[in-house]
Structure formats: structure tokens, C-alpha cells
């Protein structure tokens, strides 16, 4: 399963029923960022090093 799909399922199942609309909007923004950072990487493919590398690259690109 792609990490971005996992995040969306987690969001729908665990957060959507319990958070305010304003919080949900933030989580949806995070979903867009996660899709950008991790593209279609599968959960099994993501190591600490890959996650850290993608987060650093993303951080450099948003400024």
C-alpha cells in the first residue's frame, strides 16, 4: 500500500470522526504534502533515511 493512501485511510478512519473542521483542513493539507514528498512509495519501501531525505528536500522547496 502506498504511504499516501495509508495516510488518507488513517485520516478518514481515525481523525475525521473526532476533529474539528479546521483541524481536518490542516490534515488534508498535510495529505497533499505527503503525496508530494512520498509519491507512490509503498510503506515497506520507506526507511528512516528515505523519510528524512524527503522531508529535508520538501523543506528546502517550500521556502
C-alpha positions, 0 to 999 in steps of 0.5 A: 500500500502506498504511504499516501493512501495509508495516510488518507485511510488513517485520516478518514478512519481515525481523525475525521470522526473526532476533529474539528473542521479546521483541524481536518483542513490542516490534515488534508493539507498535510495529505497533499504534502505527503503525496508530494514528498512520498509519491507512490512509495509503498510503506515497506519501501520507506526507511528512516533515511528515505523519510528524512531525505524527503522531508529535508528536500520538501523543506528546502522547496517550500521556502 
